[in-house]
Amino acid sequence: MTVIPSFTGDASPYGGGDPYADYRTADFPFTDLVDLADRRLGAGVIAANDEFFAERENMLKPEPAEFDPEHFGHKGKIMDGWETRRRRGVSATEPHPTDDDHDWALVRLGAPGVVRGIVVDTAHFRGNYPQAVSIEATSVAGSPSPGQLLADDVEWTTLVPRTAIGGHAANGFSVDVERRFTHLRVKQHPDGGIARLRVYGEVAPDPAWLGVLGTFDVVALENGGRVEDASDRFYSPATNTIQPGRSRKMDDGWETRRRRDKGNDWIRYQLVEQSAIRAVEIDTAYLKGNSAGWAALSVRDGEGGEWTEFLPRTRLQPDTNHRFVLPEPVVGTHVRIDIYPDGGISRLRLFGSLTDEGAKRLSARHDELS
């Protein structure tokens, strides 16, 4: 389960200077997948048994945790994470917490899906991180309350067994449970603080919901689309292009480094399933001096299909949303956008609907994961 077992252990006290200078992390094999616990997808920490020192919601902030050594409040040191008070035993003769004592938080995933990896980040928690963590998951339809999730009849599946972790480190865990989940229960043993929680995986949408929508964005993260590969991720991840909503600033889109050759940059996407695309949006919001000059779109049906261009190379304007109505529906499972020569786009929207075959396969996959 543990990707980096050597990270279990104590962190050094803060010695001044760059607070991330001795931060421990590594390249995890799953971080190119979507973060199912991203606030932009609608994720939230809906309950916790204790958040005395720092609020539970901090765990899902998209940016790295910050540290100000002089920031104190009336409850003590202000930390950018979720931090509980110190647990105590039942009496002076038994002052220590028991082995079963723990704090917990309930996390609603922004999009239900299959979890492939989890990062429990204890950045800046050096002497106040939990001794161990464990994480469970469940799948409950609708919008259950904390009380409903904690009911005795709810089945929880262990994704990360109780495992010792290190302070001021990104503690990574690979997950191999082929099921669709909607909520997590994060436990820290016996108490302490977690700066950030990242839950990487694959969105598994509800085919009944997509069927009712009719026409929808068939490449959106929240609907089950994903980035398969990209030529360049120098300034920002390609996954940003299929995040919900409009871009809010320049680095909320996809921007490549400046090319010094005669090539071009591209992103390859997998759609939610086989779909008929009818309209396209290519947005360059906030990309003013660095937007792509031109863009073209191609489609293929199946992993071994041939690429066919359906939007020829078209001039793009900076900081502009471009809309294209296709003369006839384009059917496929994968789409590639080529930008010329470099630069970036903020969002790509592909509006269409599932084909009968696509809807059939998606329903079968949903039933298998459930």
Solvent accessible surface area in square Angstrom, and as a share of the most:
residue,aa,sasa,rsa
1,M,105,0.47
2,T,41,0.24
3,V,45,0.26
4,I,26,0.13
5,P,90,0.56
6,S,88,0.57
7,F,22,0.09
8,T,56,0.32
9,G,35,0.34
10,D,124,0.64
11,A,20,0.15
12,S,67,0.43
13,P,118,0.74
14,Y,68,0.26
15,G,81,0.78
16,G,43,0.41
17,G,64,0.61
18,D,90,0.47
19,P,32,0.20
20,Y,70,0.27
21,A,84,0.65
22,D,65,0.33
23,Y,50,0.19
24,R,67,0.25
25,T,75,0.44
26,A,48,0.37
27,D,145,0.75
28,F,21,0.09
29,P,109,0.69
30,F,10,0.04
31,T,55,0.32
32,D,106,0.55
33,L,47,0.23
34,V,12,0.07
35,D,23,0.12
36,L,0,0.00
37,A,1,0.00
38,D,11,0.06
39,R,123,0.45
40,R,73,0.27
41,L,15,0.07
42,G,39,0.37
43,A,1,0.00
44,G,4,0.03
45,V,9,0.05
46,I,37,0.19
47,A,14,0.11
48,A,21,0.16
49,N,61,0.31
50,D,19,0.10
51,E,58,0.26
52,F,67,0.28
53,F,62,0.26
54,A,3,0.02
55,E,99,0.45
56,R,52,0.19
57,E,82,0.37
58,N,18,0.09
59,M,0,0.00
60,L,2,0.01
61,K,70,0.30
62,P,63,0.40
63,E,81,0.36
64,P,96,0.61
65,A,4,0.03
66,E,129,0.58
67,F,47,0.20
68,D,72,0.37
69,P,61,0.39
70,E,151,0.68
71,H,90,0.40
72,F,128,0.53
73,G,36,0.35
74,H,179,0.80
75,K,95,0.40
76,G,25,0.24
77,K,44,0.19
78,I,68,0.34
79,M,13,0.06
80,D,26,0.14
81,G,0,0.00
82,W,0,0.00
83,E,15,0.07
84,T,5,0.03
85,R,121,0.44
86,R,179,0.65
87,R,65,0.24
88,R,165,0.60
89,G,22,0.21
90,V,126,0.73
91,S,52,0.34
92,A,100,0.78
93,T,124,0.72
94,E,105,0.47
95,P,61,0.38
96,H,142,0.63
97,P,41,0.26
98,T,82,0.48
99,D,117,0.61
100,D,117,0.61
101,D,37,0.19
102,H,50,0.22
103,D,3,0.02
104,W,57,0.20
105,A,0,0.00
106,L,0,0.00
107,V,0,0.00
108,R,90,0.33
109,L,8,0.04
110,G,18,0.18
111,A,2,0.02
112,P,40,0.25
113,G,0,0.00
114,V,2,0.01
115,V,1,0.00
116,R,55,0.20
117,G,0,0.00
118,I,0,0.00
119,V,10,0.05
120,V,0,0.00
121,D,21,0.11
122,T,0,0.00
123,A,1,0.00
124,H,10,0.04
125,F,1,0.00
126,R,27,0.10
127,G,79,0.76
128,N,48,0.25
129,Y,38,0.14
130,P,0,0.00
131,Q,120,0.53
132,A,7,0.05
133,V,0,0.00
134,S,12,0.08
135,I,0,0.00
136,E,28,0.13
137,A,0,0.00
138,T,4,0.03
139,S,51,0.33
140,V,38,0.22
141,A,96,0.75
142,G,72,0.70
143,S,115,0.74
144,P,16,0.10
145,S,51,0.33
146,P,50,0.31
147,G,54,0.52
148,Q,108,0.48
149,L,0,0.00
150,L,69,0.34
151,A,42,0.33
152,D,155,0.80
153,D,128,0.66
154,V,29,0.17
155,E,119,0.53
156,W,42,0.15
157,T,29,0.17
158,T,68,0.40
159,L,0,0.00
160,V,0,0.00
161,P,60,0.38
162,R,117,0.43
163,T,28,0.16
164,A,53,0.41
165,I,6,0.03
166,G,0,0.00
167,G,0,0.00
168,H,1,0.01
169,A,0,0.00
170,A,5,0.04
171,N,5,0.03
172,G,1,0.01
173,F,1,0.00
174,S,46,0.30
175,V,9,0.05
176,D,129,0.67
177,V,29,0.17
178,E,78,0.35
179,R,81,0.30
180,R,30,0.11
181,F,1,0.00
182,T,15,0.08
183,H,5,0.02
184,L,0,0.00
185,R,42,0.15
186,V,0,0.00
187,K,35,0.15
188,Q,0,0.00
189,H,13,0.06
190,P,29,0.18
191,D,27,0.14
192,G,6,0.06
193,G,0,0.00
194,I,0,0.00
195,A,0,0.00
196,R,3,0.01
197,L,0,0.00
198,R,36,0.13
199,V,0,0.00
200,Y,29,0.11
201,G,1,0.01
202,E,51,0.23
203,V,19,0.11
204,A,9,0.07
205,P,14,0.09
206,D,54,0.28
207,P,21,0.13
208,A,71,0.55
209,W,154,0.54
210,L,2,0.01
211,G,56,0.54
212,V,123,0.71
213,L,73,0.37
214,G,34,0.33
215,T,81,0.47
216,F,14,0.06
217,D,13,0.07
218,V,0,0.00
219,V,0,0.00
220,A,4,0.03
221,L,1,0.01
222,E,81,0.36
223,N,20,0.10
224,G,15,0.15
225,G,2,0.02
226,R,82,0.30
227,V,19,0.11
228,E,43,0.19
229,D,51,0.26
230,A,9,0.07
231,S,41,0.27
232,D,15,0.08
233,R,101,0.37
234,F,111,0.46
235,Y,123,0.47
236,S,6,0.04
237,P,69,0.43
238,A,1,0.01
239,T,26,0.15
240,N,9,0.05
241,T,0,0.00
242,I,0,0.00
243,Q,9,0.04
244,P,30,0.19
245,G,48,0.46
246,R,117,0.43
247,S,7,0.04
248,R,139,0.51
249,K,110,0.47
250,M,95,0.42
251,D,82,0.42
252,D,5,0.02
253,G,0,0.00
254,W,0,0.00
255,E,21,0.10
256,T,4,0.03
257,R,121,0.44
258,R,182,0.66
259,R,65,0.24
260,R,204,0.75
261,D,86,0.45
262,K,207,0.88
263,G,33,0.32
264,N,36,0.18
265,D,3,0.02
266,W,69,0.24
267,I,0,0.00
268,R,64,0.23
269,Y,0,0.00
270,Q,54,0.24
271,L,2,0.01
272,V,14,0.08
273,E,33,0.15
274,Q,25,0.11
275,S,0,0.00
276,A,11,0.08
277,I,0,0.00
278,R,99,0.36
279,A,26,0.20
280,V,1,0.01
281,E,13,0.06
282,I,1,0.00
283,D,5,0.03
284,T,0,0.00
285,A,17,0.13
286,Y,101,0.39
287,L,1,0.00
288,K,134,0.57
289,G,85,0.81
290,N,34,0.18
291,S,21,0.14
292,A,1,0.00
293,G,12,0.12
294,W,100,0.35
295,A,0,0.00
296,A,5,0.04
297,L,0,0.00
298,S,8,0.05
299,V,9,0.05
300,R,34,0.13
301,D,70,0.36
302,G,28,0.27
303,E,116,0.52
304,G,78,0.75
305,G,24,0.23
306,E,147,0.66
307,W,75,0.26
308,T,82,0.48
309,E,101,0.45
310,F,30,0.12
311,L,15,0.08
312,P,81,0.51
313,R,147,0.54
314,T,36,0.21
315,R,128,0.47
316,L,1,0.01
317,Q,93,0.41
318,P,63,0.40
319,D,67,0.35
320,T,50,0.29
321,N,50,0.26
322,H,21,0.10
323,R,174,0.64
324,F,41,0.17
325,V,131,0.75
326,L,15,0.08
327,P,136,0.86
328,E,120,0.54
329,P,71,0.45
330,V,24,0.14
331,V,72,0.41
332,G,0,0.00
333,T,14,0.08
334,H,6,0.03
335,V,0,0.00
336,R,59,0.22
337,I,0,0.00
338,D,15,0.08
339,I,0,0.00
340,Y,42,0.16
341,P,66,0.42
342,D,26,0.14
343,G,7,0.07
344,G,0,0.00
345,I,0,0.00
346,S,1,0.00
347,R,3,0.01
348,L,0,0.00
349,R,25,0.09
350,L,0,0.00
351,F,63,0.26
352,G,0,0.00
353,S,22,0.14
354,L,31,0.15
355,T,26,0.15
356,D,135,0.70
357,E,79,0.35
358,G,0,0.00
359,A,39,0.30
360,K,144,0.61
361,R,96,0.35
362,L,13,0.06
363,S,45,0.29
364,A,62,0.48
365,R,83,0.30
366,H,36,0.16
367,D,105,0.54
368,E,120,0.54
369,L,3,0.02
370,S,93,0.60
